Amino acid sequence: MKRLGVISLFVILFVAFLAVWNISYRSGKEEGYVPIEPESKIILIPSETGVFKRSEFALDYANMPVDEQHQRSLQTYYKNRAYHGAPPSIPHPVASEISMGENVCLKCHQNGGFVEKFNAYAPVTPHPEMVNCRQCHVAQVSETMFAGTSFYKAPPPEVGNNNALPGSPPIIPHQIQMHENCLSCHAGPSAPKEIRVTHPERVNCRQCHVLNNKEEHSNVTVFKRMITNETP
């Protein structure tokens, strides 16, 4: 009986050894396995993905009736900007201590809507994730101690005159950065009537509309080129 007990003990230890060795061997193989990744990866372009951010409201915009009495126009749209492409100023009173828009500005400007206090539709921001609104948007002032400047305000691009061919989709006359969300400015009652799109349900805007700039360079590339040109 004593010999049988010793043999059984060795058998149990041997089986335990095999089990532990098997687990250790398998885990070692998993740690040493390096997955093979393709050399070329698909890089998502922010300007391409940004056009779909408000796609859930596309059908609402398409079925929404036009409010003729409270339409915005390009004249007021550009009057609220120092130059074409500049951040719009804040045309209504705002408390000086308010700078973060997550709980204040975005209440009206995240999804728009009619504001009875100002008798107008609140424009929809294309970048609601940037909550420090007062970093770029400043309040308008009617009285100032500073004299006017001779700053040349370039005219904005004309509407309906930027097609490559008659009947072709118009090109995008502005940069996409900070404006990736097309439907926020081109659809709904808060969009200026001259640039309000007639087909908001086609949410893939960049499929037909292309940028007007053919080539872009980073600041580093431009700086290196300038140094190269200046060097004799």
ZADO-1210 file (C-alpha; in nm, 4 decimals, padded with zeros to 6 digits):
<atoms>
<atom x="00.0000" y="00.0000" z="00.0000" code="MET" pos="1"/>
<atom x="00.2888" y="00.2312" z="00.0789" code="LYS" pos="2"/>
<atom x="00.4494" y="00.1649" z="-00.2603" code="ARG" pos="3"/>
<atom x="00.1116" y="00.2243" z="-00.4356" code="LEU" pos="4"/>
<atom x="00.0705" y="00.5546" z="-00.2566" code="GLY" pos="5"/>
<atom x="00.4180" y="00.6708" z="-00.3630" code="VAL" pos="6"/>
<atom x="00.3480" y="00.5728" z="-00.7250" code="ILE" pos="7"/>
<atom x="00.0134" y="00.7557" z="-00.7188" code="SER" pos="8"/>
<atom x="00.1848" y="01.0644" z="-00.5785" code="LEU" pos="9"/>
<atom x="00.4424" y="01.0625" z="-00.8605" code="PHE" pos="10"/>
<atom x="00.1676" y="01.0144" z="-01.1200" code="VAL" pos="11"/>
<atom x="-00.0260" y="01.3110" z="-00.9787" code="ILE" pos="12"/>
<atom x="00.2881" y="01.5265" z="-00.9729" code="LEU" pos="13"/>
<atom x="00.3734" y="01.4251" z="-01.3300" code="PHE" pos="14"/>
<atom x="00.0244" y="01.5097" z="-01.4555" code="VAL" pos="15"/>
<atom x="00.0392" y="01.8451" z="-01.2742" code="ALA" pos="16"/>
<atom x="00.3796" y="01.9126" z="-01.4283" code="PHE" pos="17"/>
<atom x="00.2420" y="01.8436" z="-01.7772" code="LEU" pos="18"/>
<atom x="-00.0557" y="02.0718" z="-01.7174" code="ALA" pos="19"/>
<atom x="00.1606" y="02.3596" z="-01.5909" code="VAL" pos="20"/>
<atom x="00.4123" y="02.3133" z="-01.8720" code="TRP" pos="21"/>
<atom x="00.1332" y="02.3141" z="-02.1333" code="ASN" pos="22"/>
<atom x="-00.0147" y="02.6376" z="-01.9976" code="ILE" pos="23"/>
<atom x="00.3282" y="02.8013" z="-01.9810" code="SER" pos="24"/>
<atom x="00.4124" y="02.6886" z="-02.3333" code="TYR" pos="25"/>
<atom x="00.0893" y="02.8251" z="-02.4806" code="ARG" pos="26"/>
<atom x="00.1181" y="03.1592" z="-02.3017" code="SER" pos="27"/>
<atom x="00.4776" y="03.1901" z="-02.4197" code="GLY" pos="28"/>
<atom x="00.3691" y="03.1420" z="-02.7771" code="LYS" pos="29"/>
<atom x="00.1014" y="03.4103" z="-02.7424" code="GLU" pos="30"/>
<atom x="00.3483" y="03.6643" z="-02.6026" code="GLU" pos="31"/>
<atom x="00.6006" y="03.5893" z="-02.8738" code="GLY" pos="32"/>
<atom x="00.3507" y="03.6162" z="-03.1586" code="TYR" pos="33"/>
<atom x="00.3846" y="03.9372" z="-03.3595" code="VAL" pos="34"/>
<atom x="00.0928" y="04.0018" z="-03.5931" code="PRO" pos="35"/>
<atom x="00.1885" y="04.0961" z="-03.9466" code="ILE" pos="36"/>
<atom x="00.0394" y="04.4334" z="-04.0420" code="GLU" pos="37"/>
<atom x="00.0154" y="04.5607" z="-04.3966" code="PRO" pos="38"/>
<atom x="00.2685" y="04.8234" z="-04.4976" code="GLU" pos="39"/>
<atom x="00.0033" y="05.0696" z="-04.6099" code="SER" pos="40"/>
<atom x="-00.2724" y="05.1676" z="-04.3692" code="LYS" pos="41"/>
<atom x="-00.5871" y="05.3600" z="-04.4484" code="ILE" pos="42"/>
<atom x="-00.5561" y="05.6980" z="-04.2785" code="ILE" pos="43"/>
<atom x="-00.8856" y="05.8643" z="-04.2018" code="LEU" pos="44"/>
<atom x="-00.9029" y="06.2218" z="-04.3284" code="ILE" pos="45"/>
<atom x="-01.0762" y="06.4481" z="-04.0738" code="PRO" pos="46"/>
<atom x="-01.2295" y="06.6591" z="-04.3492" code="SER" pos="47"/>
<atom x="-01.3873" y="06.3475" z="-04.4976" code="GLU" pos="48"/>
<atom x="-01.5254" y="06.2092" z="-04.1737" code="THR" pos="49"/>
<atom x="-01.6435" y="06.5470" z="-04.0443" code="GLY" pos="50"/>
<atom x="-01.9138" y="06.5873" z="-04.3068" code="VAL" pos="51"/>
<atom x="-02.1092" y="06.3021" z="-04.1496" code="PHE" pos="52"/>
<atom x="-02.1259" y="06.4475" z="-03.7974" code="LYS" pos="53"/>
<atom x="-02.4721" y="06.5986" z="-03.8443" code="ARG" pos="54"/>
<atom x="-02.6012" y="06.3381" z="-04.0888" code="SER" pos="55"/>
<atom x="-02.8624" y="06.2281" z="-03.8358" code="GLU" pos="56"/>
<atom x="-03.0399" y="06.5622" z="-03.8879" code="PHE" pos="57"/>
<atom x="-03.0266" y="06.5482" z="-04.2689" code="ALA" pos="58"/>
<atom x="-03.3846" y="06.4301" z="-04.3210" code="LEU" pos="59"/>
<atom x="-03.5111" y="06.6782" z="-04.0611" code="ASP" pos="60"/>
<atom x="-03.3471" y="06.9597" z="-04.2552" code="TYR" pos="61"/>
<atom x="-03.4911" y="06.8323" z="-04.5841" code="ALA" pos="62"/>
<atom x="-03.8466" y="06.8211" z="-04.4467" code="ASN" pos="63"/>
<atom x="-03.8224" y="07.1462" z="-04.2501" code="MET" pos="64"/>
<atom x="-04.0319" y="07.4339" z="-04.3935" code="PRO" pos="65"/>
<atom x="-03.8586" y="07.7623" z="-04.4723" code="VAL" pos="66"/>
<atom x="-03.9329" y="08.0465" z="-04.2333" code="ASP" pos="67"/>
<atom x="-03.9485" y="08.3418" z="-04.4704" code="GLU" pos="68"/>
<atom x="-03.9704" y="08.6012" z="-04.1918" code="GLN" pos="69"/>
<atom x="-03.6549" y="08.4940" z="-04.0099" code="HIS" pos="70"/>
<atom x="-03.4162" y="08.3916" z="-04.2842" code="GLN" pos="71"/>
<atom x="-03.0498" y="08.4747" z="-04.2515" code="ARG" pos="72"/>
<atom x="-02.8642" y="08.6260" z="-04.5472" code="SER" pos="73"/>
<atom x="-02.5030" y="08.6326" z="-04.6578" code="LEU" pos="74"/>
<atom x="-02.4967" y="09.0074" z="-04.5992" code="GLN" pos="75"/>
<atom x="-02.5474" y="08.9633" z="-04.2261" code="THR" pos="76"/>
<atom x="-02.3322" y="08.6499" z="-04.2341" code="TYR" pos="77"/>
<atom x="-02.0238" y="08.8374" z="-04.3580" code="TYR" pos="78"/>
<atom x="-02.1049" y="09.1559" z="-04.1685" code="LYS" pos="79"/>
<atom x="-02.0444" y="08.9581" z="-03.8521" code="ASN" pos="80"/>
<atom x="-01.6892" y="08.8693" z="-03.9588" code="ARG" pos="81"/>
<atom x="-01.3745" y="09.0788" z="-03.9814" code="ALA" pos="82"/>
<atom x="-01.2791" y="08.9048" z="-04.3079" code="TYR" pos="83"/>
<atom x="-01.3714" y="08.5971" z="-04.5073" code="HIS" pos="84"/>
<atom x="-01.2864" y="08.2922" z="-04.2987" code="GLY" pos="85"/>
<atom x="-01.2600" y="08.4810" z="-03.9700" code="ALA" pos="86"/>
<atom x="-01.4467" y="08.3539" z="-03.6622" code="PRO" pos="87"/>
<atom x="-01.7815" y="08.5320" z="-03.6300" code="PRO" pos="88"/>
<atom x="-01.8173" y="08.7823" z="-03.3507" code="SER" pos="89"/>
<atom x="-02.0883" y="08.7543" z="-03.0851" code="ILE" pos="90"/>
<atom x="-02.3699" y="08.9930" z="-03.1842" code="PRO" pos="91"/>
<atom x="-02.5588" y="08.9743" z="-02.8558" code="HIS" pos="92"/>
<atom x="-02.4723" y="09.0704" z="-02.4965" code="PRO" pos="93"/>
<atom x="-02.2587" y="08.8195" z="-02.3134" code="VAL" pos="94"/>
<atom x="-02.1276" y="08.8202" z="-01.9594" code="ALA" pos="95"/>
<atom x="-01.7567" y="08.8959" z="-01.9453" code="SER" pos="96"/>
<atom x="-01.6914" y="08.6132" z="-01.7005" code="GLU" pos="97"/>
<atom x="-01.8422" y="08.3540" z="-01.9346" code="ILE" pos="98"/>
<atom x="-01.5833" y="08.1937" z="-02.1600" code="SER" pos="99"/>
<atom x="-01.6585" y="07.8212" z="-02.1666" code="MET" pos="100"/>
<atom x="-01.9488" y="07.7333" z="-02.3907" code="GLY" pos="101"/>
<atom x="-02.0318" y="07.3808" z="-02.2818" code="GLU" pos="102"/>
<atom x="-02.3082" y="07.4870" z="-02.0425" code="ASN" pos="103"/>
<atom x="-02.3846" y="07.8297" z="-02.1918" code="VAL" pos="104"/>
<atom x="-02.3128" y="07.8845" z="-02.5621" code="CYS" pos="105"/>
<atom x="-02.3872" y="07.5284" z="-02.6713" code="LEU" pos="106"/>
<atom x="-02.7359" y="07.5422" z="-02.5258" code="LYS" pos="107"/>
<atom x="-02.8356" y="07.7412" z="-02.8343" code="CYS" pos="108"/>
<atom x="-02.5531" y="07.6861" z="-03.0809" code="HIS" pos="109"/>
<atom x="-02.5050" y="07.3099" z="-03.0678" code="GLN" pos="110"/>
<atom x="-02.8303" y="07.2199" z="-03.2466" code="ASN" pos="111"/>
<atom x="-02.9707" y="07.5626" z="-03.3308" code="GLY" pos="112"/>
<atom x="-03.3365" y="07.6518" z="-03.2942" code="GLY" pos="113"/>
<atom x="-03.5406" y="07.9687" z="-03.2730" code="PHE" pos="114"/>
<atom x="-03.4524" y="08.2046" z="-02.9880" code="VAL" pos="115"/>
<atom x="-03.7462" y="08.4301" z="-02.8998" code="GLU" pos="116"/>
<atom x="-03.5244" y="08.6660" z="-02.7011" code="LYS" pos="117"/>
<atom x="-03.3347" y="08.7674" z="-03.0167" code="PHE" pos="118"/>
<atom x="-03.6133" y="08.6862" z="-03.2659" code="ASN" pos="119"/>
<atom x="-03.3732" y="08.4802" z="-03.4755" code="ALA" pos="120"/>
<atom x="-03.2437" y="08.1301" z="-03.5321" code="TYR" pos="121"/>
<atom x="-02.9215" y="08.0464" z="-03.3510" code="ALA" pos="122"/>
<atom x="-02.6439" y="07.9449" z="-03.5933" code="PRO" pos="123"/>
<atom x="-02.5138" y="07.5921" z="-03.5437" code="VAL" pos="124"/>
<atom x="-02.1454" y="07.5623" z="-03.4596" code="THR" pos="125"/>
<atom x="-01.9498" y="07.3165" z="-03.6764" code="PRO" pos="126"/>
<atom x="-01.7152" y="07.2347" z="-03.3869" code="HIS" pos="127"/>
<atom x="-01.9135" y="07.1857" z="-03.0628" code="PRO" pos="128"/>
<atom x="-01.6283" y="06.9850" z="-02.9143" code="GLU" pos="129"/>
<atom x="-01.4264" y="07.3073" z="-02.8727" code="MET" pos="130"/>
<atom x="-01.5978" y="07.4504" z="-02.5677" code="VAL" pos="131"/>
<atom x="-01.3676" y="07.7498" z="-02.5054" code="ASN" pos="132"/>
<atom x="-01.5728" y="07.9693" z="-02.7378" code="CYS" pos="133"/>
<atom x="-01.4370" y="08.3060" z="-02.6216" code="ARG" pos="134"/>
<atom x="-01.0878" y="08.2019" z="-02.7247" code="GLN" pos="135"/>
<atom x="-01.1804" y="08.2803" z="-03.0881" code="CYS" pos="136"/>
<atom x="-01.5175" y="08.4548" z="-03.0752" code="HIS" pos="137"/>
<atom x="-01.5266" y="08.8063" z="-02.9311" code="VAL" pos="138"/>
<atom x="-01.8268" y="09.0172" z="-02.8407" code="ALA" pos="139"/>
<atom x="-01.9227" y="09.3068" z="-03.0641" code="GLN" pos="140"/>
<atom x="-01.8873" y="09.6581" z="-02.9262" code="VAL" pos="141"/>
<atom x="-02.0701" y="09.9658" z="-03.0502" code="SER" pos="142"/>
<atom x="-01.8521" y="10.2204" z="-02.8701" code="GLU" pos="143"/>
<atom x="-01.4757" y="10.2101" z="-02.8685" code="THR" pos="144"/>
<atom x="-01.1837" y="10.4366" z="-02.7903" code="MET" pos="145"/>
<atom x="-00.9813" y="10.3132" z="-03.0853" code="PHE" pos="146"/>
<atom x="-00.9841" y="10.4816" z="-03.4261" code="ALA" pos="147"/>
<atom x="-01.0723" y="10.2951" z="-03.7401" code="GLY" pos="148"/>
<atom x="-00.8015" y="10.1285" z="-03.9462" code="THR" pos="149"/>
<atom x="-00.7302" y="10.1071" z="-04.3154" code="SER" pos="150"/>
<atom x="-00.7416" y="09.7289" z="-04.3011" code="PHE" pos="151"/>
<atom x="-00.8466" y="09.5983" z="-04.6416" code="TYR" pos="152"/>
<atom x="-01.1439" y="09.3679" z="-04.6139" code="LYS" pos="153"/>
<atom x="-01.1297" y="09.1331" z="-04.9102" code="ALA" pos="154"/>
<atom x="-01.4651" y="09.0651" z="-05.0727" code="PRO" pos="155"/>
<atom x="-01.6109" y="08.7198" z="-05.0051" code="PRO" pos="156"/>
<atom x="-01.6468" y="08.4677" z="-05.2885" code="PRO" pos="157"/>
<atom x="-01.9496" y="08.5106" z="-05.5090" code="GLU" pos="158"/>
<atom x="-02.2266" y="08.2569" z="-05.4908" code="VAL" pos="159"/>
<atom x="-02.3068" y="08.0709" z="-05.8114" code="GLY" pos="160"/>
<atom x="-01.9841" y="08.1678" z="-05.9854" code="ASN" pos="161"/>
<atom x="-01.7490" y="07.8974" z="-05.8687" code="ASN" pos="162"/>
<atom x="-01.8465" y="07.6047" z="-06.0878" code="ASN" pos="163"/>
<atom x="-01.5867" y="07.4383" z="-06.3044" code="ALA" pos="164"/>
<atom x="-01.8464" y="07.3822" z="-06.5787" code="LEU" pos="165"/>
<atom x="-02.2062" y="07.4978" z="-06.6271" code="PRO" pos="166"/>
<atom x="-02.4249" y="07.2713" z="-06.4196" code="GLY" pos="167"/>
<atom x="-02.1370" y="07.1103" z="-06.2320" code="SER" pos="168"/>
<atom x="-02.1263" y="07.1006" z="-05.8492" code="PRO" pos="169"/>
<atom x="-01.9783" y="07.4210" z="-05.7043" code="PRO" pos="170"/>
<atom x="-01.6381" y="07.3967" z="-05.5441" code="ILE" pos="171"/>
<atom x="-01.5767" y="07.4697" z="-05.1773" code="ILE" pos="172"/>
<atom x="-01.4425" y="07.8281" z="-05.1602" code="PRO" pos="173"/>
<atom x="-01.3070" y="07.8036" z="-04.8061" code="HIS" pos="174"/>
<atom x="-01.0733" y="07.5881" z="-04.6016" code="GLN" pos="175"/>
<atom x="-01.2152" y="07.2755" z="-04.4397" code="ILE" pos="176"/>
<atom x="-01.0327" y="07.3106" z="-04.1082" code="GLN" pos="177"/>
<atom x="-01.2822" y="07.3998" z="-03.8337" code="MET" pos="178"/>
<atom x="-01.5581" y="07.3731" z="-04.0967" code="HIS" pos="179"/>
<atom x="-01.5674" y="06.9968" z="-04.1557" code="GLU" pos="180"/>
<atom x="-01.9332" y="06.9792" z="-04.0546" code="ASN" pos="181"/>
<atom x="-02.1000" y="07.0991" z="-04.3757" code="CYS" pos="182"/>
<atom x="-02.4648" y="07.0731" z="-04.2678" code="LEU" pos="183"/>
<atom x="-02.4102" y="07.3011" z="-03.9690" code="SER" pos="184"/>
<atom x="-02.3736" y="07.6023" z="-04.2016" code="CYS" pos="185"/>
<atom x="-02.5456" y="07.4871" z="-04.5202" code="HIS" pos="186"/>
<atom x="-02.8697" y="07.3322" z="-04.3935" code="ALA" pos="187"/>
<atom x="-03.1547" y="07.4216" z="-04.1642" code="GLY" pos="188"/>
<atom x="-03.3301" y="07.7502" z="-04.0880" code="PRO" pos="189"/>
<atom x="-03.0162" y="07.9121" z="-03.9452" code="SER" pos="190"/>
<atom x="-02.8208" y="07.8683" z="-04.2704" code="ALA" pos="191"/>
<atom x="-02.7967" y="08.1783" z="-04.4931" code="PRO" pos="192"/>
<atom x="-03.0534" y="08.1433" z="-04.7691" code="LYS" pos="193"/>
<atom x="-02.7973" y="08.1991" z="-05.0471" code="GLU" pos="194"/>
<atom x="-02.5850" y="07.9002" z="-04.9442" code="ILE" pos="195"/>
<atom x="-02.8546" y="07.6729" z="-04.8054" code="ARG" pos="196"/>
<atom x="-02.8165" y="07.3395" z="-04.9798" code="VAL" pos="197"/>
<atom x="-03.1177" y="07.1969" z="-05.1615" code="THR" pos="198"/>
<atom x="-03.0276" y="06.8349" z="-05.0876" code="HIS" pos="199"/>
<atom x="-02.9165" y="06.7937" z="-04.7248" code="PRO" pos="200"/>
<atom x="-03.0152" y="06.4275" z="-04.7354" code="GLU" pos="201"/>
<atom x="-02.7064" y="06.3599" z="-04.9496" code="ARG" pos="202"/>
<atom x="-02.4707" y="06.3774" z="-04.6565" code="VAL" pos="203"/>
<atom x="-02.1516" y="06.2790" z="-04.8409" code="ASN" pos="204"/>
<atom x="-02.0785" y="06.6359" z="-04.9528" code="CYS" pos="205"/>
<atom x="-01.7147" y="06.5758" z="-05.0455" code="ARG" pos="206"/>
<atom x="-01.8191" y="06.3134" z="-05.2982" code="GLN" pos="207"/>
<atom x="-01.9166" y="06.5900" z="-05.5426" code="CYS" pos="208"/>
<atom x="-01.7803" y="06.9137" z="-05.3955" code="HIS" pos="209"/>
<atom x="-01.4032" y="06.9574" z="-05.3947" code="VAL" pos="210"/>
<atom x="-01.1726" y="07.2187" z="-05.2494" code="LEU" pos="211"/>
<atom x="-01.0502" y="07.5084" z="-05.4603" code="ASN" pos="212"/>
<atom x="-00.6897" y="07.4645" z="-05.3520" code="ASN" pos="213"/>
<atom x="-00.4972" y="07.2047" z="-05.5464" code="LYS" pos="214"/>
<atom x="-00.1971" y="07.1682" z="-05.3181" code="GLU" pos="215"/>
<atom x="-00.1245" y="07.2293" z="-04.9521" code="GLU" pos="216"/>
<atom x="00.2106" y="07.2537" z="-04.7753" code="HIS" pos="217"/>
<atom x="00.2937" y="07.2414" z="-04.4097" code="SER" pos="218"/>
<atom x="00.4713" y="07.5322" z="-04.2461" code="ASN" pos="219"/>
<atom x="00.7859" y="07.3231" z="-04.2148" code="VAL" pos="220"/>
<atom x="00.7974" y="07.2544" z="-04.5877" code="THR" pos="221"/>
<atom x="00.7390" y="07.6200" z="-04.6751" code="VAL" pos="222"/>
<atom x="01.0040" y="07.7305" z="-04.4245" code="PHE" pos="223"/>
<atom x="01.2612" y="07.4898" z="-04.5686" code="LYS" pos="224"/>
<atom x="01.1823" y="07.6103" z="-04.9188" code="ARG" pos="225"/>
<atom x="01.2305" y="07.9736" z="-04.8157" code="MET" pos="226"/>
<atom x="01.5662" y="07.8933" z="-04.6540" code="ILE" pos="227"/>
<atom x="01.6746" y="07.7055" z="-04.9674" code="THR" pos="228"/>
<atom x="01.5813" y="07.9961" z="-05.1934" code="ASN" pos="229"/>
<atom x="01.7615" y="08.2500" z="-04.9801" code="GLU" pos="230"/>
<atom x="02.0800" y="08.0467" z="-04.9616" code="THR" pos="231"/>
<atom x="02.3176" y="08.1396" z="-05.2495" code="PRO" pos="232"/>
</atoms>
